[in-house]
Amino acid sequence: MVFVHMPRGVQEKSSSLLDATWQRLCEYLGLSEYEAKVYVALIEAGQSKARTISVMSGVPRTKVYGVLKKLIDTGLVIEVPEEPKRFAPVPPRTAFKTYLKSYQSRVESLVSIVTTLEESFKKAKLPEKLRRGEVWVISGRQRILKKIRGMLSKARRSVDLVTNENGLVLLYRAFNKLFDGLEERSVRVGIVVPDSSNNQHMISELKYLCDIKKAPFELPIIFLCIDKQQFILANLQPDSFSLSSENDKAIFSDDPVLLELVSLLVTGKKLRIAV
């Protein structure tokens, strides 16, 4: 029995390179496991005898010569004409030149196709100029009020509110301190609300903070627009000023087209959208 001794550092380095590389060679180039391991071992060791290649690559000695012959036939390994026989790897740039050209050609072809498709996509003009907007649906009065709280807290320029008498009572009960904060931040607040016995107190309190316009609005909804950039439209079910109801539904969106349409439906006026 013949033993081949290699320094421990060389063994560890070879093992590390082998583990990191051979599987990729199999995947990209179609080499077998043994072929990939033998080639990587030769790259690491340089000219070597079959016995050494077997030890470094982990390929059985009985299989090494057959694997080397296949690698010679494919142009990845050369046989050094001396005794005992030695084998050397063909430099990677030379060995894989054909493969690299093939991959490069495929990549360039794909890039060309994608570029052509992208140009066609940009040139396409839909007759109705379709666009996609986002809308969030919110269920339950508590969750809707939480969203409204967040919107009022972030308002910087304007707040526009349209609601019925119960809607105003509900919002005043939930956010009267936030209305004070809006006035302190110099945020313009406009409210459209019907004049009734149920909300006289709220109107009296808010008229010092807000621009209130009395109008016969009876729909059980809350329409709130912040900074002319986002809105929430909530349907009160039941029409009450209770702080809790799981039947309420609302939509929230910052889509400018939808905001303009909803504002026109609710107020009868075209809203000048902030840019």
C-alpha positions as a LaTeX table, in Angstrom:
\begin{tabular}{lrrr}
\hline
Residue & $x$ (\AA) & $y$ (\AA) & $z$ (\AA) \\
\hline
Met1 & 0.00 & 0.00 & 0.00 \\
Val2 & 1.31 & 3.44 & $-0.93$ \\
Phe3 & 0.56 & 6.50 & 1.22 \\
Val4 & 0.56 & 10.01 & $-0.21$ \\
His5 & 1.43 & 12.66 & 2.35 \\
Met6 & 0.41 & 16.31 & 1.91 \\
Pro7 & 0.79 & 19.14 & 4.41 \\
Arg8 & $-2.34$ & 19.73 & 6.46 \\
Gly9 & $-2.74$ & 23.32 & 5.21 \\
Val10 & $-2.77$ & 22.16 & 1.59 \\
Gln11 & $-5.39$ & 19.53 & 2.36 \\
Glu12 & $-7.63$ & 22.06 & 4.12 \\
Lys13 & $-7.25$ & 24.64 & 1.35 \\
Ser14 & $-8.01$ & 22.08 & $-1.33$ \\
Ser15 & $-11.01$ & 20.76 & 0.54 \\
Ser16 & $-12.38$ & 24.29 & 0.94 \\
Leu17 & $-11.98$ & 25.13 & $-2.75$ \\
Leu18 & $-13.39$ & 21.75 & $-3.76$ \\
Asp19 & $-16.49$ & 22.12 & $-1.61$ \\
Ala20 & $-17.18$ & 25.65 & $-2.85$ \\
Thr21 & $-16.67$ & 25.02 & $-6.56$ \\
Trp22 & $-17.37$ & 21.53 & $-7.88$ \\
Gln23 & $-21.17$ & 21.72 & $-7.54$ \\
Arg24 & $-21.26$ & 24.96 & $-9.54$ \\
Leu25 & $-19.19$ & 23.39 & $-12.31$ \\
Cys26 & $-21.72$ & 20.57 & $-12.44$ \\
Glu27 & $-24.60$ & 23.05 & $-12.57$ \\
Tyr28 & $-23.17$ & 25.49 & $-15.12$ \\
Leu29 & $-21.09$ & 23.23 & $-17.37$ \\
Gly30 & $-22.81$ & 19.87 & $-17.14$ \\
Leu31 & $-19.80$ & 18.07 & $-15.68$ \\
Ser32 & $-20.30$ & 14.96 & $-13.56$ \\
Glu33 & $-19.48$ & 15.12 & $-9.87$ \\
Tyr34 & $-16.24$ & 13.18 & $-10.32$ \\
Glu35 & $-15.17$ & 15.28 & $-13.33$ \\
Ala36 & $-15.75$ & 18.53 & $-11.47$ \\
Lys37 & $-13.92$ & 17.33 & $-8.35$ \\
Val38 & $-10.91$ & 16.07 & $-10.32$ \\
Tyr39 & $-10.58$ & 19.32 & $-12.29$ \\
Val40 & $-10.80$ & 21.49 & $-9.16$ \\
Ala41 & $-8.24$ & 19.28 & $-7.38$ \\
Leu42 & $-5.84$ & 19.68 & $-10.32$ \\
Ile43 & $-6.31$ & 23.46 & $-10.33$ \\
Glu44 & $-5.35$ & 23.46 & $-6.66$ \\
Ala45 & $-2.41$ & 21.04 & $-6.88$ \\
Gly46 & $-1.03$ & 21.64 & $-10.37$ \\
Gln47 & 0.65 & 18.74 & $-12.19$ \\
Ser48 & $-0.11$ & 15.59 & $-10.25$ \\
Lys49 & $-0.09$ & 11.83 & $-10.48$ \\
Ala50 & $-3.36$ & 9.96 & $-10.55$ \\
Arg51 & $-2.77$ & 8.70 & $-7.01$ \\
Thr52 & $-2.46$ & 12.27 & $-5.67$ \\
Ile53 & $-5.50$ & 13.44 & $-7.63$ \\
Ser54 & $-7.54$ & 10.60 & $-6.13$ \\
Val55 & $-6.58$ & 11.59 & $-2.60$ \\
Met56 & $-7.21$ & 15.32 & $-3.09$ \\
Ser57 & $-10.49$ & 14.98 & $-4.96$ \\
Gly58 & $-11.98$ & 12.10 & $-3.02$ \\
Val59 & $-12.60$ & 10.24 & $-6.28$ \\
Pro60 & $-11.86$ & 6.48 & $-5.94$ \\
Arg61 & $-8.52$ & 5.41 & $-7.47$ \\
Thr62 & $-10.31$ & 2.91 & $-9.72$ \\
Lys63 & $-12.37$ & 5.75 & $-11.25$ \\
Val64 & $-9.69$ & 8.43 & $-11.60$ \\
Tyr65 & $-8.16$ & 7.29 & $-14.91$ \\
Gly66 & $-11.54$ & 7.07 & $-16.61$ \\
Val67 & $-12.48$ & 10.53 & $-15.34$ \\
Leu68 & $-9.14$ & 11.98 & $-16.47$ \\
Lys69 & $-9.62$ & 10.52 & $-19.95$ \\
Lys70 & $-13.02$ & 12.24 & $-20.26$ \\
Leu71 & $-11.54$ & 15.54 & $-19.09$ \\
Ile72 & $-8.73$ & 15.20 & $-21.65$ \\
Asp73 & $-11.29$ & 14.56 & $-24.39$ \\
Thr74 & $-13.26$ & 17.68 & $-23.41$ \\
Gly75 & $-10.14$ & 19.85 & $-23.33$ \\
Leu76 & $-10.05$ & 20.52 & $-19.59$ \\
Val77 & $-6.97$ & 18.38 & $-18.74$ \\
Ile78 & $-3.76$ & 17.45 & $-20.56$ \\
Glu79 & $-1.50$ & 14.44 & $-20.01$ \\
Val80 & 2.15 & 15.34 & $-19.37$ \\
Pro81 & 4.38 & 13.00 & $-21.45$ \\
Glu82 & 6.70 & 11.67 & $-18.75$ \\
Glu83 & 7.00 & 8.74 & $-16.39$ \\
Pro84 & 5.27 & 8.25 & $-14.09$ \\
Lys85 & 2.25 & 9.75 & $-15.80$ \\
Arg86 & 1.21 & 13.16 & $-14.65$ \\
Phe87 & $-1.81$ & 15.25 & $-15.48$ \\
Ala88 & $-2.25$ & 19.01 & $-15.56$ \\
Pro89 & $-5.31$ & 21.25 & $-15.80$ \\
Val90 & $-5.87$ & 23.47 & $-18.80$ \\
Pro91 & $-6.01$ & 27.10 & $-17.52$ \\
Pro92 & $-9.64$ & 28.00 & $-16.71$ \\
Arg93 & $-9.81$ & 30.97 & $-19.11$ \\
Thr94 & $-8.71$ & 28.70 & $-21.95$ \\
Ala95 & $-10.69$ & 25.65 & $-20.86$ \\
Phe96 & $-13.96$ & 27.51 & $-20.44$ \\
Lys97 & $-13.57$ & 30.07 & $-23.24$ \\
Thr98 & $-16.20$ & 28.39 & $-25.40$ \\
Tyr99 & $-18.61$ & 28.10 & $-22.46$ \\
Leu100 & $-18.13$ & 31.76 & $-21.54$ \\
Lys101 & $-18.75$ & 32.92 & $-25.11$ \\
Ser102 & $-21.92$ & 30.85 & $-25.24$ \\
Tyr103 & $-23.23$ & 32.29 & $-21.95$ \\
Gln104 & $-22.24$ & 35.83 & $-22.96$ \\
Ser105 & $-24.08$ & 35.45 & $-26.24$ \\
Arg106 & $-27.21$ & 34.20 & $-24.46$ \\
Val107 & $-27.09$ & 37.07 & $-21.94$ \\
Glu108 & $-26.66$ & 39.67 & $-24.70$ \\
Ser109 & $-29.57$ & 38.14 & $-26.59$ \\
Leu110 & $-31.77$ & 38.24 & $-23.48$ \\
Val111 & $-30.81$ & 41.86 & $-22.76$ \\
Ser112 & $-31.70$ & 42.77 & $-26.33$ \\
Ile113 & $-35.11$ & 41.10 & $-26.03$ \\
Val114 & $-35.86$ & 42.82 & $-22.70$ \\
Thr115 & $-34.80$ & 46.20 & $-24.13$ \\
Thr116 & $-37.07$ & 45.75 & $-27.14$ \\
Leu117 & $-40.01$ & 44.76 & $-24.94$ \\
Glu118 & $-39.40$ & 47.71 & $-22.60$ \\
Glu119 & $-39.35$ & 50.17 & $-25.52$ \\
Ser120 & $-42.59$ & 48.70 & $-26.87$ \\
Phe121 & $-44.16$ & 48.92 & $-23.41$ \\
Lys122 & $-43.27$ & 52.62 & $-23.08$ \\
Lys123 & $-44.58$ & 53.42 & $-26.56$ \\
Ala124 & $-47.90$ & 51.64 & $-26.02$ \\
Lys125 & $-50.71$ & 54.11 & $-25.51$ \\
Leu126 & $-53.91$ & 52.80 & $-23.98$ \\
Pro127 & $-56.89$ & 54.70 & $-25.38$ \\
Glu128 & $-58.35$ & 55.27 & $-21.92$ \\
Lys129 & $-54.99$ & 55.94 & $-20.24$ \\
Leu130 & $-55.63$ & 53.35 & $-17.59$ \\
Arg131 & $-53.86$ & 53.75 & $-14.28$ \\
Arg132 & $-53.85$ & 51.76 & $-11.08$ \\
Gly133 & $-54.63$ & 53.27 & $-7.69$ \\
Glu134 & $-54.61$ & 51.78 & $-4.21$ \\
Val135 & $-57.58$ & 51.61 & $-1.84$ \\
Trp136 & $-57.64$ & 50.18 & 1.68 \\
Val137 & $-60.87$ & 48.88 & 3.23 \\
Ile138 & $-61.30$ & 49.31 & 6.99 \\
Ser139 & $-63.99$ & 47.54 & 9.03 \\
Gly140 & $-65.24$ & 48.40 & 12.52 \\
Arg141 & $-65.72$ & 51.82 & 14.12 \\
Gln142 & $-62.78$ & 51.54 & 16.50 \\
Arg143 & $-60.37$ & 50.78 & 13.66 \\
Ile144 & $-61.84$ & 53.58 & 11.55 \\
Leu145 & $-61.48$ & 56.06 & 14.41 \\
Lys146 & $-57.89$ & 54.94 & 14.92 \\
Lys147 & $-57.16$ & 55.70 & 11.27 \\
Ile148 & $-58.87$ & 59.09 & 11.53 \\
Arg149 & $-56.79$ & 59.90 & 14.62 \\
Gly150 & $-53.61$ & 59.16 & 12.71 \\
Met151 & $-54.72$ & 61.31 & 9.77 \\
Leu152 & $-55.62$ & 64.29 & 11.96 \\
Ser153 & $-52.33$ & 63.99 & 13.84 \\
Lys154 & $-50.35$ & 64.20 & 10.60 \\
Ala155 & $-52.31$ & 67.04 & 8.97 \\
Arg156 & $-50.05$ & 69.95 & 8.02 \\
Arg157 & $-52.09$ & 72.34 & 5.88 \\
Ser158 & $-55.78$ & 71.55 & 5.71 \\
Val159 & $-58.56$ & 69.33 & 7.02 \\
Asp160 & $-61.89$ & 69.10 & 5.20 \\
Leu161 & $-64.75$ & 67.28 & 6.89 \\
Val162 & $-68.27$ & 66.51 & 5.69 \\
Thr163 & $-70.63$ & 64.55 & 7.94 \\
Asn164 & $-74.11$ & 64.46 & 9.45 \\
Glu165 & $-75.06$ & 65.50 & 12.98 \\
Asn166 & $-74.24$ & 62.16 & 14.63 \\
Gly167 & $-70.93$ & 62.00 & 12.77 \\
Leu168 & $-69.92$ & 65.39 & 14.17 \\
Val169 & $-70.90$ & 64.37 & 17.70 \\
Leu170 & $-68.90$ & 61.15 & 17.33 \\
Leu171 & $-65.77$ & 62.91 & 16.07 \\
Tyr172 & $-65.99$ & 65.65 & 18.68 \\
Arg173 & $-66.28$ & 63.11 & 21.48 \\
Ala174 & $-63.30$ & 61.17 & 20.16 \\
Phe175 & $-61.00$ & 63.98 & 18.99 \\
Asn176 & $-61.88$ & 67.33 & 20.59 \\
Lys177 & $-58.29$ & 67.75 & 21.83 \\
Leu178 & $-56.96$ & 66.99 & 18.36 \\
Phe179 & $-59.05$ & 69.86 & 16.97 \\
Asp180 & $-57.34$ & 72.15 & 19.47 \\
Gly181 & $-53.99$ & 70.85 & 18.25 \\
Leu182 & $-54.89$ & 71.56 & 14.63 \\
Glu183 & $-55.61$ & 75.18 & 15.50 \\
Glu184 & $-52.29$ & 75.44 & 17.35 \\
Arg185 & $-50.46$ & 74.12 & 14.26 \\
Ser186 & $-52.28$ & 76.64 & 12.05 \\
Val187 & $-53.99$ & 73.89 & 10.07 \\
Arg188 & $-57.07$ & 75.18 & 8.26 \\
Val189 & $-60.15$ & 73.13 & 9.20 \\
Gly190 & $-63.36$ & 73.29 & 7.18 \\
Ile191 & $-66.49$ & 71.45 & 8.30 \\
Val192 & $-69.75$ & 70.96 & 6.41 \\
Val193 & $-72.48$ & 69.76 & 8.78 \\
Pro194 & $-76.26$ & 70.11 & 9.24 \\
Asp195 & $-77.57$ & 72.42 & 11.93 \\
Ser196 & $-79.63$ & 70.42 & 14.46 \\
Ser197 & $-80.39$ & 70.31 & 18.15 \\
Asn198 & $-78.05$ & 67.35 & 18.72 \\
Asn199 & $-74.89$ & 69.11 & 17.61 \\
Gln200 & $-75.45$ & 72.72 & 18.67 \\
His201 & $-72.97$ & 72.43 & 21.52 \\
Met202 & $-70.25$ & 71.00 & 19.26 \\
Ile203 & $-70.81$ & 73.69 & 16.62 \\
Ser204 & $-70.55$ & 76.38 & 19.29 \\
Glu205 & $-67.25$ & 74.94 & 20.54 \\
Leu206 & $-65.74$ & 74.32 & 17.12 \\
Lys207 & $-66.68$ & 77.60 & 15.44 \\
Tyr208 & $-63.72$ & 79.27 & 17.18 \\
Leu209 & $-61.34$ & 76.68 & 15.73 \\
Cys210 & $-62.89$ & 75.78 & 12.39 \\
Asp211 & $-64.66$ & 77.25 & 9.40 \\
Ile212 & $-68.11$ & 75.70 & 9.78 \\
Lys213 & $-70.62$ & 75.67 & 6.95 \\
Lys214 & $-74.13$ & 74.55 & 7.81 \\
Ala215 & $-75.82$ & 72.46 & 5.12 \\
Pro216 & $-78.67$ & 69.91 & 5.05 \\
Phe217 & $-76.44$ & 66.84 & 4.89 \\
Glu218 & $-78.22$ & 63.73 & 6.19 \\
Leu219 & $-76.19$ & 60.81 & 4.82 \\
Pro220 & $-74.72$ & 58.66 & 7.64 \\
Ile221 & $-71.15$ & 59.10 & 6.44 \\
Ile222 & $-67.89$ & 60.74 & 7.42 \\
Phe223 & $-65.79$ & 62.20 & 4.62 \\
Leu224 & $-62.41$ & 63.43 & 5.82 \\
Cys225 & $-59.75$ & 64.84 & 3.50 \\
Ile226 & $-56.26$ & 65.70 & 4.76 \\
Asp227 & $-54.00$ & 68.23 & 3.00 \\
Lys228 & $-55.95$ & 67.54 & $-0.22$ \\
Gln229 & $-53.81$ & 64.41 & $-0.59$ \\
Gln230 & $-55.61$ & 61.57 & 1.17 \\
Phe231 & $-59.11$ & 60.80 & 2.35 \\
Ile232 & $-61.27$ & 58.39 & 4.30 \\
Leu233 & $-64.96$ & 57.78 & 3.57 \\
Ala234 & $-66.81$ & 55.93 & 6.33 \\
Asn235 & $-70.39$ & 54.66 & 6.49 \\
Leu236 & $-71.91$ & 54.76 & 9.99 \\
Gln237 & $-73.95$ & 51.64 & 10.75 \\
Pro238 & $-75.94$ & 52.31 & 12.83 \\
Asp239 & $-76.18$ & 56.07 & 12.42 \\
Ser240 & $-75.22$ & 56.91 & 15.99 \\
Phe241 & $-72.47$ & 58.61 & 17.97 \\
Ser242 & $-71.52$ & 55.44 & 19.82 \\
Leu243 & $-67.75$ & 54.87 & 19.88 \\
Ser244 & $-68.17$ & 51.20 & 18.99 \\
Ser245 & $-69.81$ & 49.41 & 16.07 \\
Glu246 & $-68.50$ & 46.45 & 14.10 \\
Asn247 & $-70.81$ & 47.18 & 11.16 \\
Asp248 & $-69.06$ & 50.36 & 10.00 \\
Lys249 & $-67.12$ & 50.22 & 6.74 \\
Ala250 & $-64.64$ & 52.71 & 5.33 \\
Ile251 & $-62.27$ & 53.16 & 2.43 \\
Phe252 & $-58.96$ & 55.03 & 2.63 \\
Ser253 & $-56.87$ & 56.15 & $-0.33$ \\
Asp254 & $-54.24$ & 58.64 & $-1.39$ \\
Asp255 & $-55.04$ & 58.24 & $-5.08$ \\
Pro256 & $-55.61$ & 61.76 & $-6.50$ \\
Val257 & $-58.15$ & 60.73 & $-9.15$ \\
Leu258 & $-60.27$ & 58.80 & $-6.67$ \\
Leu259 & $-60.03$ & 61.66 & $-4.16$ \\
Glu260 & $-61.30$ & 64.11 & $-6.76$ \\
Leu261 & $-64.22$ & 61.86 & $-7.74$ \\
Val262 & $-65.30$ & 61.09 & $-4.16$ \\
Ser263 & $-65.04$ & 64.75 & $-3.18$ \\
Leu264 & $-67.22$ & 65.72 & $-6.14$ \\
Leu265 & $-69.84$ & 63.11 & $-5.17$ \\
Val266 & $-69.92$ & 64.11 & $-1.50$ \\
Thr267 & $-69.61$ & 67.90 & $-1.71$ \\
Gly268 & $-70.82$ & 68.59 & $-5.23$ \\
Lys269 & $-67.63$ & 70.56 & $-5.84$ \\
Lys270 & $-64.42$ & 69.68 & $-7.62$ \\
Leu271 & $-61.58$ & 69.52 & $-5.13$ \\
Arg272 & $-58.34$ & 71.24 & $-6.10$ \\
Ile273 & $-55.84$ & 68.45 & $-5.49$ \\
Ala274 & $-52.51$ & 69.35 & $-3.90$ \\
Val275 & $-49.45$ & 68.51 & $-5.98$ \\
\hline
\end{tabular}
